[in-house]
Amino acid sequence: AAAGEPAGEPERGRLVSGKAPRRVAAWDEALRGRFPAVRWRWAVVAFALAGAAGVLHMVSRVRARGPAAASPADALATIQAAATALRALHNRLSPFEPSCLRTTRARDCPGFEECLGVMSGTPWQPPNPLLLPALQLPQCSKENCLNRSKCHLPFRVFGYNRNNVPEPLKICFDAGPNHTLRDRLPERSRHLVTDDPSRACVFFLEIDNSRKGACDWRKIAQLPHWHASSGGLTNGGGMNHVLFDVRDNFITIALRHKRLGRAALAVTASWTERFVTGLDISVALGQQNYDVPLTAALAATLPWDRRWLAAFKGSQSHPSRRTMSMEHDEKEGFISMALSEALHTCKTLPPKVKGRTGLIRKAASASVEARALAKGVSLLQADCCDKARDAYELYDYKDVQNSTFALILAGHGPATYRLTETLRMGSIPVFVGIEQLHVPYGHAPRWEDAAFFVPTSVDIRTDLLPLLRKLHANRTRTRAMQKAALRIYGEWFSGENPARAAVLEVLRRRFEFESDE
């Protein structure tokens, strides 16, 4: 301290001697002037402490990992060893023999389950509903997306087409000669269509299949009557509108939430997670070309005079089909042949032999070993491919249709052409996986008179087969169910353009106070 000054706390910012104290003090004063609440030296200390903490954290993570990681060369060697072991495991022929299916349950045939796993890419597992994703239901319900006060008897529907929509939306609609809703309906249903939107209860919207990519869904709200039934609600667009679509998975949940407002869906892809009971309508797939003489003969065949108890033949486009194929048992009359979709264009077949299911494979001069090598697949996969196709072709599709009961299994979508085939031929439908889908047209056709409903997880041996055998013995009931199936086909599935007419009939019952659910 200077002479005459008491000793005390040194002046803030001073160090020991020289120019450094003056520079530090100058910086200190400057920073305190800009940041009066912060002392820069304390900030430096805090930064140092943070860095030290980061270093300690990194050290602790390294210690937690244990020994040092393997070098890239070691990792590559491990991967190559695993690949070599896998090739050695699959470098063999399958013990499965297709003829085993004639005398033994499929599950008990050596190598059958392994071939299913090899061709499907995943090992077989029994269905577990707890593994299904949580539902993300649409925001609509039958209470808040239908405005019955806008409807008056008799029920009428207005159909959008290229002639009554704004120019930006014309590209969404068919430009063919029969492009109006009335043109696409059978004669018995055309009276339900009106050209006066003020008399309409429902507005029918069908996007042309060939134009789905060109249609701009952001402009859907420009439809002239999109808000006609909204009752003044600002968010009521699409109310009493029905979007008709028969393409699998075209209308996604995201598209519905973002663009379709309160419109109802009449679709074939009626999965539970995107379907609103009482609002949406499940639509059946139409009939394809079929053998008329065979259909007439089977429709006249009594249930107890048919060759098989229950049957299904198709691709493995849904897990339930693979599950059923494990229970194939010819001795019990239970035919279930589900061909892996990988076999539709099997890599092991010569190029000229590639084809869809039902094409009888031509004899190949090359051995299975040579074809596996040429196509870059394992010997096991090539052998399973050949044997699985041979097994599939043991049962002619027309012969499989000669069954008392027909298994109705979901495919890429919940709808399947086999339902129409089943009803047309007088078989009794057994809907498998009812917890994941909705039957076509709700309960309006009275399905309970003609069909059975079982979950995907049904035990075939313990529950389903005993039930079917018991019903098969009850001729009075099976005959009544067969008649009901043929009736449903005639009323809801037959004729020209039956799907649109069926949807309008469901809507008519809904708005004319008749039960459709």
C-alpha positions in Angstrom: 0.0 0.0 0.0 1.1 3.5 -0.6 2.5 5.5 2.3 -0.2 6.7 4.5 -2.9 4.3 3.1 -4.2 1.4 5.1 -3.4 -2.1 3.9 -6.5 -3.8 2.5 -8.0 -5.5 -0.5 -5.9 -4.8 -3.7 -7.5 -2.8 -6.5 -9.8 -5.0 -8.7 -8.1 -6.1 -11.8 -4.5 -5.6 -10.7 -2.0 -8.5 -10.8 1.5 -8.3 -9.5 3.5 -6.0 -11.6 4.4 -4.8 -15.2 2.1 -4.0 -18.1 -0.2 -7.0 -17.8 -2.2 -5.6 -14.9 -3.0 -2.5 -16.8 -4.1 -4.5 -19.9 -6.2 -6.8 -17.9 -7.8 -3.9 -16.1 -8.5 -2.2 -19.4 -10.2 -5.3 -20.8 -12.1 -5.8 -17.6 -13.4 -2.3 -17.7 -14.3 -2.6 -21.3 -16.2 -5.9 -20.9 -17.9 -4.7 -17.8 -19.1 -1.7 -19.8 -20.7 -3.9 -22.4 -21.8 -6.7 -20.1 -22.3 -5.2 -16.7 -23.8 -8.3 -15.2 -21.0 -10.7 -16.3 -17.5 -10.9 -15.2 -15.4 -12.2 -18.1 -12.9 -14.0 -16.0 -15.7 -16.0 -14.3 -16.9 -16.8 -17.8 -13.5 -18.2 -18.7 -13.5 -20.3 -15.6 -17.0 -21.7 -16.4 -15.9 -22.5 -19.9 -12.9 -24.4 -18.6 -15.0 -26.4 -16.2 -17.5 -27.3 -19.0 -14.6 -28.5 -21.1 -13.3 -30.6 -18.2 -16.7 -32.1 -17.7 -17.0 -33.0 -21.3 -13.6 -34.8 -21.2 -14.6 -36.8 -18.1 -17.9 -37.8 -19.8 -16.0 -39.1 -22.9 -13.6 -41.0 -20.7 -16.4 -42.6 -18.8 -18.1 -43.7 -22.0 -14.9 -45.2 -23.3 -14.5 -47.1 -20.0 -18.1 -48.3 -20.2 -17.5 -49.8 -23.6 -14.8 -52.1 -22.2 -11.9 -53.2 -24.5 -11.1 -51.2 -27.5 -13.3 -51.7 -30.6 -12.2 -54.2 -33.2 -10.3 -52.9 -36.2 -12.1 -52.6 -39.6 -10.2 -55.6 -40.8 -11.5 -57.7 -37.8 -15.1 -56.5 -38.4 -14.9 -57.4 -42.1 -13.6 -60.8 -41.2 -16.5 -61.4 -38.8 -19.0 -60.4 -41.5 -17.4 -62.7 -44.0 -17.4 -65.6 -41.6 -21.1 -65.1 -40.9 -21.9 -65.0 -44.6 -19.8 -68.1 -45.2 -21.7 -69.9 -42.4 -25.0 -68.9 -43.8 -24.0 -70.1 -47.3 -22.9 -73.4 -45.8 -26.3 -73.7 -44.0 -28.2 -73.1 -47.3 -25.9 -75.0 -49.5 -28.0 -78.1 -49.5 -31.3 -79.4 -50.9 -34.5 -79.2 -48.9 -35.9 -82.4 -47.3 -39.4 -81.3 -48.3 -41.2 -83.5 -50.7 -44.5 -82.2 -52.3 -46.0 -85.7 -52.2 -46.0 -85.5 -48.4 -48.9 -83.1 -48.5 -51.1 -85.9 -49.9 -50.9 -87.9 -46.7 -49.7 -85.6 -44.0 -50.5 -82.3 -42.4 -48.3 -79.6 -44.0 -46.8 -78.6 -40.6 -45.6 -82.2 -40.1 -44.0 -82.5 -43.5 -40.2 -82.4 -43.1 -38.8 -79.2 -44.6 -42.2 -77.5 -45.4 -42.0 -74.9 -42.7 -38.3 -74.2 -43.5 -39.2 -73.6 -47.2 -41.9 -71.2 -46.2 -39.4 -69.2 -44.2 -36.7 -69.3 -47.0 -39.2 -68.1 -49.7 -40.9 -65.5 -47.5 -37.7 -64.1 -46.1 -38.8 -64.5 -42.5 -39.5 -67.5 -40.2 -43.1 -68.4 -39.6 -44.6 -67.1 -36.4 -48.2 -67.6 -35.1 -50.3 -64.4 -35.3 -50.2 -62.1 -32.3 -52.7 -59.3 -32.2 -50.7 -57.5 -29.5 -48.0 -56.9 -32.1 -50.3 -54.9 -34.3 -49.7 -51.2 -34.4 -52.0 -48.9 -32.4 -55.0 -47.6 -34.4 -55.0 -44.1 -35.8 -58.7 -43.7 -36.5 -60.0 -41.0 -38.9 -61.3 -37.9 -37.3 -64.9 -38.5 -38.6 -67.7 -40.5 -37.1 -71.2 -41.3 -38.2 -72.5 -38.7 -35.7 -70.4 -35.7 -36.8 -69.9 -36.4 -40.6 -73.5 -37.1 -41.7 -76.1 -34.3 -41.9 -79.4 -36.1 -42.1 -81.3 -32.8 -41.8 -80.3 -32.0 -45.4 -82.0 -35.1 -46.7 -85.6 -35.5 -47.7 -87.5 -38.5 -49.0 -87.2 -40.1 -51.4 -83.5 -40.5 -51.2 -81.5 -39.1 -54.2 -77.8 -38.8 -55.0 -75.9 -36.3 -57.2 -72.9 -37.6 -59.1 -70.0 -35.4 -60.0 -68.5 -35.7 -63.6 -66.4 -33.6 -66.0 -69.5 -31.6 -67.0 -70.3 -30.2 -63.6 -67.0 -29.5 -61.9 -64.6 -26.5 -62.2 -61.9 -26.6 -64.9 -59.0 -27.4 -62.5 -60.8 -30.6 -61.4 -61.9 -31.9 -64.8 -58.7 -33.8 -65.2 -59.7 -36.0 -62.2 -62.8 -37.5 -64.0 -63.3 -39.9 -66.8 -63.7 -38.4 -70.2 -65.2 -41.5 -71.8 -68.7 -41.8 -73.3 -70.2 -43.4 -70.2 -68.7 -41.1 -67.7 -71.7 -40.1 -65.6 -72.9 -42.0 -62.5 -76.3 -42.8 -64.2 -74.5 -44.3 -67.1 -72.5 -46.6 -64.8 -75.4 -48.0 -62.9 -77.7 -50.9 -63.7 -81.2 -50.0 -64.8 -82.7 -50.9 -61.4 -80.6 -48.2 -59.6 -80.7 -45.3 -62.0 -83.8 -43.7 -60.5 -81.8 -42.9 -57.4 -79.7 -40.3 -59.3 -80.7 -36.7 -59.7 -79.3 -33.9 -61.8 -80.6 -31.3 -59.3 -78.1 -30.9 -56.4 -80.7 -29.2 -54.3 -82.7 -32.4 -54.1 -79.6 -34.6 -53.4 -78.9 -36.1 -50.0 -75.5 -37.5 -51.0 -72.9 -36.3 -53.4 -71.1 -39.2 -55.2 -67.4 -38.7 -56.2 -65.4 -41.2 -58.2 -61.8 -40.3 -59.4 -60.8 -41.9 -62.6 -58.3 -44.7 -62.0 -56.0 -43.6 -64.8 -55.9 -40.0 -63.6 -55.2 -40.5 -59.9 -51.7 -39.2 -60.3 -52.7 -36.1 -62.2 -55.6 -35.1 -59.9 -54.6 -32.4 -57.5 -56.2 -33.2 -54.1 -55.5 -29.7 -52.8 -58.3 -28.5 -55.0 -60.9 -31.0 -54.0 -62.6 -28.3 -51.8 -63.4 -26.4 -55.1 -66.2 -28.9 -55.9 -69.3 -26.8 -56.2 -71.3 -28.6 -53.5 -68.4 -29.5 -51.1 -69.9 -27.3 -48.4 -73.6 -27.7 -49.3 -74.4 -30.0 -46.3 -72.0 -28.4 -43.8 -74.8 -26.5 -42.0 -72.7 -23.4 -41.9 -69.7 -25.1 -40.2 -66.4 -23.6 -41.4 -64.8 -27.1 -41.1 -67.8 -29.0 -42.5 -66.4 -29.4 -46.0 -67.1 -32.8 -47.6 -70.1 -33.7 -45.4 -72.6 -36.1 -47.1 -70.0 -36.7 -49.8 -69.0 -40.2 -50.7 -65.7 -41.0 -52.4 -65.9 -44.3 -54.3 -62.6 -46.1 -54.9 -61.8 -49.8 -55.7 -58.0 -49.5 -55.6 -56.0 -51.0 -52.7 -54.4 -48.5 -50.3 -55.1 -45.5 -52.6 -56.8 -43.4 -49.9 -54.3 -43.2 -47.1 -55.0 -42.0 -43.6 -52.8 -38.9 -44.2 -54.7 -38.0 -47.4 -58.0 -38.4 -45.6 -57.0 -36.2 -42.7 -55.4 -33.5 -44.8 -57.7 -33.2 -47.9 -61.0 -35.1 -47.6 -62.7 -33.2 -44.7 -65.8 -35.0 -43.6 -66.3 -37.1 -46.7 -67.2 -40.8 -46.3 -65.3 -43.5 -48.1 -66.7 -46.4 -50.2 -63.5 -48.4 -50.7 -62.2 -52.0 -51.0 -59.3 -51.2 -48.7 -61.5 -51.2 -45.6 -58.8 -51.9 -43.0 -59.9 -51.3 -39.4 -57.4 -48.5 -38.8 -58.9 -46.3 -41.6 -62.6 -47.3 -41.5 -65.4 -45.6 -39.7 -68.3 -47.9 -38.9 -71.7 -46.4 -39.9 -70.1 -43.8 -42.1 -67.7 -45.6 -44.5 -68.8 -48.5 -46.8 -66.7 -51.6 -47.5 -66.9 -52.4 -51.2 -66.4 -55.9 -52.8 -64.1 -56.5 -55.7 -66.0 -57.2 -58.9 -66.2 -60.5 -60.7 -63.5 -61.6 -63.1 -63.8 -63.9 -66.1 -65.1 -67.3 -65.0 -66.1 -70.7 -66.2 -69.8 -70.4 -66.7 -70.5 -74.2 -67.0 -68.4 -75.0 -63.9 -70.1 -72.2 -61.9 -73.6 -73.4 -62.8 -72.7 -77.0 -61.9 -71.2 -76.1 -58.5 -74.1 -73.8 -57.7 -76.4 -76.7 -58.1 -74.2 -79.1 -56.0 -75.4 -79.6 -52.5 -73.0 -78.8 -49.7 -72.6 -82.4 -48.5 -71.9 -83.7 -52.0 -68.7 -81.6 -52.5 -65.2 -83.0 -52.5 -63.5 -80.8 -49.9 -64.7 -79.7 -46.5 -62.9 -76.2 -46.7 -60.5 -74.8 -49.2 -58.3 -71.9 -50.3 -55.7 -71.5 -53.0 -53.8 -68.2 -53.6 -50.6 -66.2 -52.9 -49.1 -65.4 -49.6 -50.1 -61.8 -49.8 -51.2 -61.7 -46.1 -49.8 -63.4 -43.0 -53.1 -65.2 -42.4 -52.7 -67.1 -45.6 -49.3 -68.3 -44.6 -50.8 -69.4 -41.2 -53.5 -71.3 -43.0 -51.1 -73.1 -45.3 -49.3 -74.6 -42.3 -52.6 -76.4 -41.5 -53.2 -77.9 -44.9 -54.5 -81.5 -44.4 -55.9 -83.4 -47.3 -57.0 -86.3 -45.2 -59.3 -83.9 -43.2 -60.5 -82.2 -46.4 -58.8 -79.0 -45.4 -57.0 -77.6 -48.5 -55.0 -74.5 -48.0 -52.3 -73.8 -50.5 -50.7 -70.3 -50.3 -47.8 -69.8 -52.7 -45.1 -67.4 -51.6 -45.2 -64.3 -53.8 -41.5 -64.7 -54.5 -42.5 -67.7 -56.6 -44.6 -65.7 -59.0 -41.3 -64.6 -60.6 -39.0 -67.2 -59.1 -35.4 -66.3 -59.6 -34.4 -69.9 -60.1 -36.6 -70.5 -63.2 -35.2 -70.1 -66.7 -36.2 -66.8 -68.3 -38.8 -68.3 -70.7 -40.5 -70.2 -67.9 -41.3 -67.2 -65.6 -45.0 -66.7 -65.1 -47.9 -66.2 -62.8 -49.5 -68.8 -60.5 -51.2 -71.6 -62.5 -48.6 -71.7 -65.3 -47.3 -75.3 -65.3 -43.6 -75.2 -65.1 -41.8 -76.5 -68.2 -39.0 -79.0 -67.7 -35.7 -77.3 -67.3 -32.6 -78.9 -68.8 -30.3 -77.2 -66.3 -29.9 -78.8 -62.8 -31.1 -77.0 -59.7 -27.5 -76.5 -58.7 -26.7 -74.8 -62.0 -29.7 -72.5 -61.9 -29.1 -71.5 -58.3 -25.5 -70.5 -59.3 -26.6 -68.7 -62.4 -29.3 -66.7 -60.6 -27.2 -65.9 -57.5 -29.4 -67.6 -54.9 -28.7 -70.4 -52.5 -29.2 -74.0 -53.4 -31.8 -74.3 -50.6 -33.8 -71.4 -52.0 -33.7 -72.8 -55.5 -34.8 -76.2 -54.4 -37.6 -74.8 -52.2 -38.8 -72.7 -55.1 -39.2 -75.7 -57.3 -40.8 -77.9 -54.7 -43.2 -75.3 -53.5 -44.5 -74.7 -57.0 -44.8 -78.5 -57.5 -46.8 -78.7 -54.3 -49.0 -75.7 -55.3 -49.8 -77.4 -58.6 -50.9 -80.6 -57.0 -54.3 -79.0 -56.6 -56.2 -77.6 -59.6 -57.9 -74.3 -58.8 -61.2 -75.5 -60.3 -61.0 -78.6 -58.1 -60.3 -76.5 -55.0 -63.5 -74.6 -55.6 -65.6 -77.7 -55.1 -65.7 -77.3 -51.3 -68.5 -76.9 -48.8 -66.8 -74.0 -47.1 -64.5 -71.4 -48.6 -61.8 -69.6 -46.6 -62.0 -65.9 -47.3 -58.6 -64.4 -46.4 -57.3 -60.9 -46.8 -54.7 -60.3 -49.4 -52.9 -57.0 -50.2 -56.2 -55.4 -49.2 -59.1 -56.8 -47.2 -61.2 -57.3 -50.3 -60.7 -60.4 -52.4 -62.1 -61.7 -55.7 -62.6 -65.1 -54.0 -65.6 -63.8 -52.1 -67.5 -63.2 -55.3 -66.3 -66.6 -56.7 -67.4 -68.3 -53.5 -70.9 -66.8 -53.4 -71.4 -67.5 -57.2 -70.6 -71.2 -56.8 -72.7 -71.8 -53.7 -69.9 -72.3 -51.2 -70.3 -71.1 -47.6 -67.9 -68.2 -46.8 -65.7 -68.4 -43.7 -64.2 -64.9 -43.1 -60.8 -65.3 -41.4 -59.3 -62.3 -39.7 -62.5 -60.4 -39.1 -60.8 -58.3 -36.4 -58.8 -56.5 -39.2 -61.5 -55.9 -41.8 -65.1 -55.1 -42.5 -67.4 -57.2 -44.6 -68.7 -55.7 -47.9 -71.7 -53.5 -47.5 -71.9 -53.9 -43.7 -74.8 -56.1 -42.5 -77.2 -55.0 -45.2 -76.8 -58.3 -47.1 -77.4 -60.2 -43.8 -74.1 -62.1 -43.8 -75.0 -63.9 -40.6 -77.4 -66.0 -42.6 -74.7 -67.2 -45.0 -71.2 -67.0 -43.5 -69.0 -67.5 -40.4 -66.5 -65.1 -38.9 -63.3 -66.2 -37.1 -60.2 -64.3 -35.9 -56.8 -64.7 -37.5 -55.6 -66.4 -34.3 -58.2 -69.2 -34.5 -56.9 -72.6 -33.6 -57.5 -74.7 -36.8 -57.2 -78.1 -35.2 -59.0 -77.5 -32.0 -61.7 -75.0 -32.9 -62.3 -74.4 -36.6 -62.2 -77.9 -38.0 -64.5 -79.4 -35.4 -67.0 -76.6 -36.0 -66.9 -77.1 -39.7 -67.3 -80.9 -39.4 -70.3 -80.4 -37.1 -72.0 -77.9 -39.5 -71.2 -80.2 -42.5 -73.2 -82.9 -40.8 -76.2 -80.6 -40.2 -77.7 -80.7 -43.7 -80.6 -78.4 -42.9 -78.4 -75.6 -41.8 -75.8 -75.9 -44.5 -78.4 -76.0 -47.2 -80.0 -72.8 -45.7 -76.6 -71.1 -45.7 -75.9 -72.1 -49.2 -79.2 -70.6 -50.4 -78.4 -67.4 -48.4 -75.0 -67.2 -50.1 -76.6 -67.5 -53.6 -79.2 -64.9 -52.6 -76.5 -62.4 -51.5 -74.7 -62.9 -54.8 -77.8 -62.3 -56.8 -78.7 -59.1 -54.9 -75.3 -57.5 -54.2 -72.7 -59.0 -56.5 -74.2 -59.9 -59.8 -75.0 -57.9 -62.9 -73.2 -55.0 -64.6 -71.4 -52.6 -62.2 -72.7 -54.2 -59.1 -70.4 -52.3 -56.6 -71.8 -48.8 -57.4 -75.4 -50.0 -57.2 -74.6 -51.8 -53.9 -73.1 -48.6 -52.4 -76.2 -46.6 -53.4 -78.5 -49.2 -51.8 -76.6 -49.0 -48.5 -76.8 -45.2 -48.6 -80.6 -45.4 -49.4 -81.2 -47.6 -46.4 -79.1 -45.4 -44.2 -81.0 -42.2 -45.1 -84.4 -43.7 -45.5 -84.2 -44.9 -41.9 -83.7 -48.6 -42.7 -81.0 -50.6 -40.9 -77.7 -51.1 -42.8 -75.5 -52.1 -39.9 
